[in-house]
Amino acid sequence: LMWPRATPPRAWNGTGSTPHFSEIVLGRCFTYTQLLRPELGHADCGQIGKAFTNAFLSKDPCHSSEQDYQLLLKLTSQTIPCHSSVFWSKSTQLAHLYTRVRQDMFTLEDTLIGYIADGLNWCGDAGSYEMNYQSCPHWRKDCINNPVSVFWDTVSKRFAENACGEVQVVLNGSVSNTFDKNSTFGRVEIHNLHPGKVSVLKAWVMHDIGGVYSYHTCSSPIIDDLKFILSKRNISFTCEDDYRPIKFLQCVKSPEDSSCRK
Ligand code: N1C
């Protein structure tokens, strides 16, 4: 039996849980399964919401584990058709804009579990039944094995394991770490693609319109790092700079830019 504590939970260096976390999770689950993808209409949002909070409530927020999320993963299992997985790194907005137009393509946030958790923050405390709305562990300043980081690593791993056929990744050529071995994409996802299932990874290296400087293109050594990891894993790799279908989306915002007029 746990007693209410007299002292407030310990203060961490990261943002606290998102206000109304449980209500948002429940609402998003119903929106996704009832309105956006009725083929998942059988999902039990009540159970999903409970499995999510049970994954971290009353637990030390620096000892979160993949195991904690297993029931949640099981309840949100979803089949993504082959040739439709889209990974991204340092290009959140553009990648999601792309799959918003191409409804047949999926980033992780276009799947139920990613849609529910996108942009939220959460943690609990070993000595309490409650969520900590004051602060949560910061991955660098406090601990790596916090509930949010472990969650994204766990669901990103499953998303990559389940990918099949031709898969895509949207990379940002306007930042120095276009390919980053320490990002979720570089650290988790590429290592969990199944060589027998995934025929090719197609990288699109996109550059900001009006950006002063392009850090990297497909010919940059940093892309060779990615190419090398995939060749070792027996997965084919192609790379294209400023892939036209995505470039058009950037041009919607900047139609007068010289690169959009020709
Ligand atoms: O670390 P990243 O990008 O390379 O992660 C992106 C990569 C995508 O392909 C997704 O499938 O990993 C998956 N993913 C998410 O979908 C996601 N949504 C929100 C990983 N992380 C995700 N987040 C949060 O953003 C999470 O807190 C993580 O640390 C960042 C990733 O940002 P990034 O470095 O641009």
Residues whose N, C-alpha, C, O or C-beta is under 5 A from the ligand:
A	BS01	N1C	V86 F87 W88 S89 K90 S91 L108 E109 W152 S156 S183 T184 F185 G186
